[in-house]
Amino acid sequence: MQDSVVLLKMDDFLNWGRKNSLWPMTFGLACCAIEMMATGAAKYDLERFGCGAFMATPRRADFMIVAGTVTLKMAPRIKTLYEQMAEPKYVLSMGSCANKGGPYWQHGYHVLKGVDEVIPVDVYVPGCPPRPEALIEGVMTLQKKVANERLLRDKWVKNA
Amino acid sequence: MHKEIADYLNSVVSGAEAKALEAEVGDSSVLVASEHILKVCQALKDSDEHQYNVLQTISGVDYPEGVGEDKTPVIEVNYMIASFTKNTEIILKVRVPRGDDENLPKVDSVCSVWTAADWQERECYDLVGVEFVNHPDHRRILNPYDWKGHPLRKDYKAQEVYQGMTVYPEDKQNIPEQDFIVEQNKLNDEAKAAAKKAREEAKKDN
């Protein structure tokens, strides 16, 4: 094993590392955040997927779980946090409110109708709030997306 | 109890026009003239007999069609105060005309009596639009500072765009689908009525 050689594409190698150490940002807005905490805690153990290291700063985070109702007051702050994250960055929208305004879609004068109005979203997790299993599936979907990316090829190979 | 307090206030504060509102259902209260609320609160707190030393909450209520028989549109500010030494509670009310965005109704701040009034009055200002005169920190508390309007007023219209964000994006409103559901419900109701009629007729035949 020590002398063996593994041949693989650079992109695959990087993606393998990236997808198994997706660090989310410590960031919760409402009741979805409680489910997110449950997901991170011992019973559901998000760390099994390499996603348990909740970073307390956007600079060290790989993706952001928008867990909860995005009010109009909060929306510009979320945008700032997103802009502070280092590339490549991903957004997981968790729960009905972050997806599309949830129960506030018609009479919520103060609620943004979906966080995708201000920042691009990669994965939507439906539910009100979603169970931890649903969030884990969302994270795994994001991992699949990361695994299929070709960052180096897109950057260095012309007309790829 | 409300009657005694109203009498006490009338004897201590001249022009208080305190009136006991005895409710058959719900909570009774004492209505006072809005321009004397500060003196009234101070008197209730300072009196040895009552000792209302705690302000529990201040709430604003919008009555665009008036209260009861009186049809003048008003905003009512309710002060729920309590005495922890005498173990009593009372609701004080003042009524002010609704005014409009440029000309908000004015009530004296009671922050100098109970410090707890600070955030309560800010909330009342933010959501119902009552200006509290001599408030130490008169800002909005829940909505952003550049917000327009006072959301708990009955005639409140949400702004269409806030800081470049559309509040109700057209592509995210599924009102036609809702119409479809209404239509469906109507068809279901008709089908149910027809089935019921058929059942009844079948019964009659038997």
Interface residues (C-beta under 8 A of the other chain):
Chain A: L72 K73 A75 P76 K100 G101 W105 Q106 Y109 H110 L112 K113 G114 E117 V118
Chain B: N143 P144 P151 Y156 A158 Q159 Y162 Q163 M165 T166 V167 Y168 P169 K172 Q173
